[in-house]
């Protein structure tokens, strides 16, 4: 159990823990959450929409988020690091715009100011990844927990059925309920964005775009290296052909000498 073949997940976990710890040590956690009436309408601090997903403001959320991201690293292994990093970046961009705008212009007026707080943390990104994990990663086994004791083998089972993926959903659900209703709203929006990516509701130019490979450590070979590899392959292919041609030439030379000797014998006789 490690981050093998999951460098983007490793960077997300380490970055989340590092930024959250730095925000706590530097006492700047108050910059990462959003109060619509105070921060957006009164002081016009729209830059908070770009940073509120960079860290959490309490250690419990950091722990649950790191565990959830780690348990969903198989999504990166299936997709590849470049596509996974692109998905995370697109989700971050969309939720950073859509979530504060929806809260400020739609939900807050409809709830008469009840929904006014957007907590810090990448909960939307985590639930967008969770939607992909739910759709593409199958469960390995299932187990049941009975709620009553059956008196005979023919009695119908009464209880709950779970799988090996269930505890991952429990971790994510706990993360969504830490600072609800704001955290629950972020989880819902993240899930919708992830689902929209999967069913190709988003523009094709968005879903087909990829970040540069060097960002995730993918090195594109240079043209000189490509030509060098092609030259070596051609040399390897031409070596057996040259050897076969030389052998045929030597055989022909020997036969020629034999014919010349026979002809001399015939001439003498």
C-alpha positions in Angstrom: 0.0 0.0 0.0 1.8 3.1 -1.2 1.7 5.9 -3.7 3.3 3.8 -6.5 2.2 5.0 -9.9 0.2 7.8 -8.2 2.4 10.9 -8.1 -0.5 13.4 -8.4 -2.3 11.8 -5.5 0.9 11.9 -3.4 1.3 15.6 -4.3 -2.3 16.3 -3.3 -2.0 14.6 0.0 1.3 16.2 0.9 0.3 19.6 -0.3 -3.0 19.5 1.6 -1.3 18.6 4.8 1.5 21.0 4.3 -0.6 24.0 3.4 -3.1 23.3 6.2 -0.3 23.0 8.7 1.3 26.2 7.5 -2.0 28.1 7.7 -2.4 27.0 11.3 1.2 27.8 12.3 1.1 31.2 10.6 -2.4 32.0 12.0 -3.9 32.8 8.5 -6.7 30.3 8.5 -9.3 33.1 8.5 -8.3 33.9 4.9 -9.5 30.6 3.5 -13.2 30.5 4.2 -15.9 32.7 2.7 -18.7 34.7 4.3 -20.8 36.0 1.5 -22.2 39.2 3.1 -18.9 40.2 4.7 -16.1 39.0 2.3 -17.9 39.2 -1.1 -20.5 42.0 -0.8 -18.9 44.3 1.7 -15.1 44.0 1.2 -15.2 42.6 -2.4 -12.6 39.9 -1.6 -13.3 37.8 -4.6 -9.8 36.4 -4.5 -11.0 34.1 -1.7 -12.8 32.0 -4.3 -9.4 31.0 -5.7 -7.8 29.9 -2.5 -10.6 28.5 -0.3 -9.9 25.0 -1.6 -6.2 25.0 -0.8 -6.5 23.8 2.8 -8.7 22.9 5.8 -9.0 24.8 9.0 -9.1 21.9 11.5 -7.0 18.8 11.8 -10.0 16.3 11.7 -10.9 17.4 8.2 -7.2 17.2 7.1 -7.0 13.6 8.4 -10.2 12.5 6.7 -9.4 14.2 3.4 -5.9 12.7 3.3 -7.3 9.2 4.0 -10.0 9.7 1.3 -7.6 10.9 -1.3 -5.2 8.0 -0.5 -7.9 5.4 -0.8 -9.0 6.8 -4.2 -5.5 6.7 -5.8 -6.6 3.8 -8.0 -8.5 6.4 -10.1 -5.1 7.9 -11.1 -3.7 4.5 -11.8 -6.5 3.7 -14.2 -6.5 7.1 -16.0 -2.9 7.9 -15.9 -1.3 10.8 -14.1 -1.7 13.3 -16.9 -5.5 12.8 -17.3 -6.0 12.7 -13.5 -4.1 15.9 -13.0 -6.1 17.5 -15.8 -9.4 16.4 -14.1 -8.3 17.8 -10.8 -7.3 21.2 -12.3 -10.6 21.5 -14.3 -12.6 20.5 -11.3 -10.8 23.1 -9.1 -11.4 25.8 -11.8 -15.1 25.1 -12.2 -15.9 24.7 -8.5 -13.9 27.8 -7.6 -16.2 29.8 -9.9 -19.5 28.0 -9.8 -19.8 27.3 -6.0 -19.3 30.9 -4.7 -21.5 32.3 -7.4 -24.3 29.9 -6.8 -24.1 30.5 -3.1 -24.0 34.3 -3.4 -26.6 34.8 -6.2 -29.0 31.9 -5.8 -28.9 30.0 -2.5 -28.4 32.9 -0.1 -31.3 35.0 -1.4 -33.6 31.9 -1.5 -32.8 30.9 2.1 -33.0 34.5 3.4 -29.4 34.6 4.4 -29.3 31.2 6.1 -26.7 29.8 3.7 -24.0 32.4 4.0 -20.9 30.4 4.9 -18.6 28.4 2.6 -16.0 26.5 4.6 -12.4 26.1 3.5 -11.1 22.9 2.0 -11.0 20.8 -1.3 -14.3 19.0 -0.4 -15.7 19.7 -4.0 -12.6 18.2 -5.6 -12.6 15.1 -3.4 -16.3 14.4 -4.2 -15.6 14.9 -7.9 -12.9 12.2 -7.6 -15.3 10.1 -5.6 -17.9 10.2 -8.3 -15.3 8.7 -10.7 -14.2 6.2 -8.1 -17.8 5.1 -7.6 -18.4 4.6 -11.4 -15.1 3.0 -12.5 -13.7 1.0 -9.6 -15.6 -2.3 -8.9 -15.9 -3.7 -5.4 -13.8 -6.8 -4.5 -16.1 -8.4 -2.0 -19.3 -7.9 0.0 -20.3 -8.7 3.5 -23.5 -8.5 5.6 -24.3 -7.3 9.0 -27.4 -8.8 10.5 -29.8 -6.7 12.6 -31.7 -9.7 14.0 -31.1 -13.3 14.7 -32.8 -15.7 12.3 -34.5 -18.6 14.1 -34.4 -20.9 11.0 -32.3 -21.1 7.9 -35.3 -20.4 5.7 -35.9 -17.0 7.3 -35.3 -14.0 5.2 -32.1 -12.1 6.0 -32.6 -8.8 7.8 -29.6 -6.4 7.9 -27.3 -4.4 5.8 -25.0 -5.3 2.9 -21.7 -3.6 2.5 -18.6 -3.9 0.3 -14.9 -3.2 0.7 -15.7 0.3 -0.8 -18.2 1.2 1.9 -15.8 2.6 4.5 -14.4 5.0 1.8 -17.8 6.4 1.4 -18.2 6.7 5.1 -15.0 8.8 5.3 -16.2 11.1 2.5 -19.6 11.4 4.1 -18.1 12.4 7.4 -16.0 15.0 5.5 -19.2 16.4 3.9 -20.9 16.8 7.3 -18.1 18.4 9.2 -19.3 22.0 8.6 -22.6 21.5 7.0 -24.6 23.0 5.3 -21.7 24.7 3.5 -19.5 21.5 3.3 -22.5 19.5 2.2 -23.1 22.0 -0.6 -19.5 21.8 -1.7 -19.7 18.0 -1.7 -22.9 18.1 -3.9 -21.4 20.5 -6.4 -18.2 18.5 -6.6 -20.2 15.3 -7.3 -22.2 17.0 -10.0 -19.1 18.3 -11.7 -17.5 14.9 -11.6 -20.6 13.3 -13.0 -20.8 15.9 -15.7 -17.2 15.1 -16.8 -18.0 11.4 -16.9 -21.2 11.7 -19.1 -19.5 14.3 -21.3 -21.9 17.1 -20.5 -19.0 19.5 -20.3 -17.6 20.9 -23.6 -15.4 18.4 -25.5 -12.6 20.9 -25.6 -12.5 20.9 -21.8 -12.6 17.1 -21.3 -10.1 16.4 -24.1 -7.6 19.1 -23.1 -4.5 17.8 -21.1 -2.0 19.7 -19.0 1.6 19.5 -20.2 3.2 16.1 -19.4 6.3 17.6 -17.8 4.1 18.9 -14.9 3.4 15.3 -13.8 6.9 14.1 -14.6 6.2 12.7 -18.1 9.2 13.4 -20.4 8.7 13.7 -24.1 11.7 12.3 -26.0 13.6 14.9 -28.1 13.9 14.5 -31.9 17.5 13.6 -31.7 16.7 10.8 -29.3 13.9 9.6 -31.6 16.3 9.6 -34.6 19.0 7.8 -32.6 16.5 5.1 -31.7 15.4 4.8 -35.3 19.0 4.5 -36.5 19.7 1.8 -33.9 16.7 -0.2 -35.0 17.6 0.1 -38.6 21.2 -1.1 -37.8 19.8 -4.1 -35.9 17.5 -5.0 -38.7 20.2 -4.6 -41.4 22.9 -6.7 -39.5 21.2 -10.1 -40.1 20.5 -9.2 -43.8 24.2 -8.3 -44.3 25.3 -11.5 -42.7 23.0 -13.6 -44.9 24.2 -11.8 -48.0 27.8 -12.4 -47.1 27.2 -16.1 -46.6 25.5 -16.4 -50.0 28.4 -14.6 -51.6 30.9 -17.0 -50.0 28.9 -20.0 -51.1 28.7 -18.6 -54.7 32.5 -18.1 -54.7 33.3 -21.6 -53.6 31.0 -23.0 -56.3 32.6 -20.8 -58.8 36.1 -22.1 -57.9 34.8 -25.6 -58.1 33.4 -25.0 -61.6 36.6 -23.6 -62.7 38.6 -26.6 -61.5 36.2 -29.0 -63.2 36.5 -27.0 -66.4 40.3 -27.3 -66.2 40.1 -31.0 -65.8 37.8 -31.3 -68.8 40.2 -29.2 -70.8 43.2 -31.4 -69.9 41.3 -34.6 -70.8 
